[in-house]
Amino acid sequence: MALNHDELLKKVNPIYFSAKGCLILLAETGDPDLVNFCNGVDTEQLTAAATAQDPQITRGRIISLDVRYNMWNVLAEETDCQTIVDLPCGYLPHCLTAARLKKNYYGFDLPIVTDEISSVASKFMTDREKNFVHYHGVDATNYFSMRNALRGVEGKICIITDGLLGYFNRNDLKAVCENVNRLLREFGGCWYTSDSQFTDLMAITYAALTGGGREEMLAANDSGRRQVADSEDENIFSAGTLEERRRFMEACGFSVKSFRYPEKLRVIPSLKDEPALMNQLLSAYGEIEEWVLTAEETNAAERIDLPFAQKFSVSDGVLSVQLRGRLDTITAPKLLEEYEACREKFSFAEIKIDASELSYVSYAGLRAFRIMCEALEDSRRFKILNAGDDLKKSLAADFLDAI
Ligand SMILES: C[S@@+](CC[C@H](N)C(=O)[O-])C[C@H]1O[C@@H](n2cnc3c(N)ncnc32)[C@H](O)[C@@H]1O
């Protein structure tokens, strides 16, 4: 039976799943906004998965998420930018924080996430608060999806990223950072991210709770990440050192400044009844760097992509697909949709992708290719022809034999 658009979105980009897990865990803190949002989203398949961990690991995760959640709120209050971009917003109620501060909130995430969370959020806002809140389905690897969503915005923007960079493959990580850099060069402002050391934060929390080592938490976290990310092509935010991450950001055109959690975060709300533990943790977090990045002038060429287009034909048992533009989270479901329709009508034993006009393939595009390739009886008959040199680099890890 043909899959609907939502199911196709899930197939090409399962990372969105991780964000519901974060909301479920955070709702355990009892914060009323988090509880309301958690009750509003569809969490049916997730509750068991999110909590099916060793209780100390789960507690460590909840406290670390609470720390990052509240740090986001502190930064939103502190910034002198009138517009805050929550990239990626997931399912968290940060829109309420921003609207109560009378700041414009732009919640950016994959369309499958923003479609659901925007309608949940609207139930918990007054009409006046709703004026401050804008959700947009974007793909962070796609500059124009974010730029278009910011149409009409004036003045500096403050982008806050919590839980994104470690999930990408190397190619997409670079694209996302270059896109954010380009937005900041255009609007001014800054980019805060706790992704600089997000696994270390969890490991330190776990060690303080249990008196044990950090390794168990790091291993649990890595296995969770691998279920949703493309592990064969790890990036430095999942596998590198802090110094490598900093150098990478500098190479993308950012000036990187850091501050420590205790400088800005004075309380951990979920631990307010356990002051000794709270103070112990806050002092342990002195090790962790949070970053604030600003864009430097650069001469980097700005990419222009052709609009996405696809043309299918079947002859002599070969499905030929001509692709143009970007194959990413937004466009990959369209490819799969038409591919599924072809499969229902025709039989074919070989697939040839003409990539001569394909400018970019994100991990969502790679997933779509993988689905098509694996459905063939002989996966060696999946071919990607005429790919340019840059594209070949992004395809090489998964499709070396096909290009
Ligand atoms: C670990 S969650 C973090 C979400 C939120 N900041 C939080 O703390 O709960 C990762 C989020 O990244 C989003 N995401 C994954 N790939 C993306 C992309 N290419 N563009 C925009 N968002 C993306 C997922 O949908 C998911 O909501």
The ligand as a Gaussian input file, in Angstrom:
#p B3LYP/6-31G(d) Opt

LIG

0 1
 C       17.457000      16.078000      19.557000
 S       16.193000      16.970000      18.778000
 C       16.360000      18.521000      19.574000
 C       15.119000      19.360000      19.462000
 C       14.970000      20.447000      20.524000
 N       15.955000      21.487000      20.401000
 C       15.014000      19.826000      21.898000
 O       15.921000      20.170000      22.671000
 O       14.142000      19.010000      22.183000
 C       16.785000      17.153000      17.125000
 C       15.842000      17.909000      16.226000
 O       16.512000      18.209000      15.001000
 C       15.542000      18.230000      13.971000
 N       16.224000      18.096000      12.672000
 C       16.878000      17.021000      12.178000
 N       17.364000      17.267000      10.947000
 C       17.017000      18.536000      10.656000
 C       17.216000      19.361000       9.524000
 N       17.885000      18.917000       8.455000
 N       16.712000      20.604000       9.556000
 C       16.019000      21.067000      10.638000
 N       15.805000      20.327000      11.749000
 C       16.289000      19.080000      11.757000
 C       14.682000      17.027000      14.323000
 O       13.450000      17.040000      13.670000
 C       14.577000      17.165000      15.832000
 O       13.447000      17.923000      16.192000

